Amino acid sequence: MGVLDIVPPGVLTGDNVRKLFDYAREHKFAIPAINVTSSSTANAVLEAARDIKAPIILQVSQGGSAFFAGKGLSNDQQKASIIGSIAAAHHIRTVAKEYGVPVVLHSDHCAEKLLPWFDGMLAADEAYFKQHQEPLFSSHMLDLSEEPKEKNIAICAEYFKRMAPLGLWLEMEIGITGGEEDGVDNTGVDNAALYTQPEDVYDVYKALNPISPNFSIAAAFGNVHGVYKPGNVKLQPQLLGKHQAYTSEKIGGSSAQPLYLVFHGGSGSTKEEIRTAVDHGVVKMNVDTDTQFTYLEGIRDYVLKKKDYLLTQVGNPEGADKPNKKFYDPRVWIREGEKTMSARVKEACKDLGNIDRL
């Protein structure tokens, strides 16, 4: 039995998201969540998932959403980010089913200062639900890990009460992911904050599970956003097993892995670290830094290779009167970036065991 025996192709919502994550946890694989900033990057991710027969997660960040809407728009009161995330969601919804793979449509880190962006997306979910009996997105993330634990959990619970009736999944973060991403800089945080304690994870479970089982936890185990040299970051994915065991014991041991866990800051991780995380119940792993670079790679290499055909509209090594339109057409060089990005998405899926799962 494969994934398509339990959920349909296209964007998933409600219990279908949980069914997908249950299947992944049971079969010991995780699904990469790829940040997309344009229809081009979104299509590259969907193409990769189709080619390797795998479910996939596409996610938009606050900054990436503003870029999707257009850098010419003002982002006063998060307006461009709201419009861009909605535009991305509609594009992905329109094409995803045609690629024949299940898709989780997600919004990434949202700190307290970015809550107007979250509110705008949630309003769009509610409007879409009135028409279609499901939300526009599959899931959203609240990242209030910089706030005191009690405040973090309380705000998540309040939003979750509004989200759950729509069939929205909630991802939250407890403990801090280091590094810098999308304007949130955690490069100087105390090292101890990079490692979440089992008691903290259970406090989240106690607050959210009575509302709905459809939530996941990004518990920190030394994670850092961005790329770094091997050995510079001390990941301890075995801690995730302790979180599972502690919560399992507290709820009576009916499930050895009651938590849906998320791996942030995975760039530069070893395959062994990834495997350990998946074995302990990680069902989603964020991938952004590496796919950004590989999108550039294809375009960069094309430009360097075809440089003499890109300097003028007419005239190249084949003749002074030869036109260059077929070389500088954006559909040509952007496609090269899609190809290399798609290849990196396939590699991420392979590392997580997410191949031939349909």
Beta strands, then each sheet from edge to edge (+ up, - down):
strand 1: 10-11
strand 2: 31-35
strand 3: 56-60
strand 4: 102-107
strand 5: 139-142
strand 6: 169-174
strand 7: 179-181
strand 8: 184-186
strand 9: 215-219
strand 10: 261-263
strand 11: 282-287
strand 12: 314-316
strand 13: 319-323
sheet 1: 1+ 4+ 3+ 2+ 11+ 10+
sheet 2: 1+ 4+ 5+ 6+ 9+
sheet 3: 7+ 8-
sheet 4: 12+ 13-
end
